[in-house]
Amino acid sequence: MALDDRKRLILQAIVEDYINSAEPVGSRSISKKPELNLSAATIRNEMGDLEEMGLLAQPHTSAGRVPTTGGYRMYVDSLMERYEMTAAEIEKMRQATSMKKQELEKIVRDVAAAFSGITGLPVIGMLPASEAGVVKNIKVVKVDDYTAMLIVSDKSGIIKNRLLKLNQDISESFADELSQILNQNLAGLTISEINISNMMEIRSAIGHNFEILTSVIELVHEAVSEIDSKQIFVDGLSNILRFPEYSSVDKVKELFDVLEDKENLSKLIVEANPTNCTKVLIGEEMPLDALKNNSLVIAPYRASDRLVGLLGVIGPARMDYSRIISGLEFFTAQLSGVLTKDFGTRQILLEMGKGDET
């Protein structure tokens, strides 16, 4: 059965009505649209055909129709008209992204929070993959006779501190020496790149206090692992509660449990694979069973040619795709502009560990 122009117009009208109302759409309400100029009986027949084609579903015998995953996909791919943002919306978004120079994570989190506030939906953010979890600097500081502090920072500016309890006293000069050797061997590496060869080189360079070295290495790994886990985050998760789709306490708990798990968020991102352009996952296309009634719109932003992060919006399958996609692409473009200006000109690059920022 072919999807002719009339069916396309009716499907578009049904999807947009359902997005706005969250109620099944009947033939009478569609027949009142002057641009269609069709009787309710004709629309009912066409709705029946669209249901047979898998683009609409009827939740109850006496109810109207709602879009299926296929219906939403058809709408997003070929029926949706691009949303034109108002001057007030553009100004609000520009204000959210025109901020003073600050660390990468704060910029991205601030933008994600602003976009969540504007859309009323949770926003998933990911720091540029090559930034988070790359060791930038390690410092061992003597606190007292049997305590030292380990300070680890990564390339995005995230800093973690850990206290190290010692079985023996170390001098301040040894703490400085250990810091220097750790940086010489570990700075610029990710967790996966820190291996036994690095450890042997450090051990050989120090030549003593092996027990302390083992404890330090364990804490470096722990600290950088925590930094790496901050690469993906969700902002505004509670915003989801305003939608009728999430009126069930059990459904909300299930959704929160899924989205608070970093492994699940990583799976979503990998499935969407939005490396070069905006991607949309709708309903049944979502890789996790608990999210089959939801959709994800996600787009990349750049801190430089080689550093790519992501911003995405997750919500009910009936989200306003046109408005969300337009807003997300505007935000990621603005964020890219801020980051390439602030970080690119300082050569965050320093080609990933070839040198230090000044």
Buried (B, 14 or more C-beta within 10 A) or exposed (E): EEBEEBBBBBBBBBBBBBBEEEEBBBBEBBBEBEEBEBEBEBBBEBBBBBBEBEBBBBEEEEEBBBBBBBBBBBBBEEBBEEBEBEEEBBEBBEEBBEBEEEBBBEBBBBBBBBBBBBBBBBBBBBBBBBBBBBBBBBBBBBEEEEBBBBBBBBBBBBBBEBEBEBEEEBEEEBBBBBBBBBBEBBBBBBBEEBEEEBBEBBBEBBEEBEEBBEBBBEBBEBBBEBBBEBBBBBBBBEBBEEBEBBEEEEBBEBBBEBBEEBEBBEBBBEBBEBEEEBBBBBBBBBBBEBBBBBBBBBBBBBBBEEBBBBBBBBBBBBBBBBBBBBBBBBBBBBBBBBBBEBBBEEEBBBEBBEEEEE
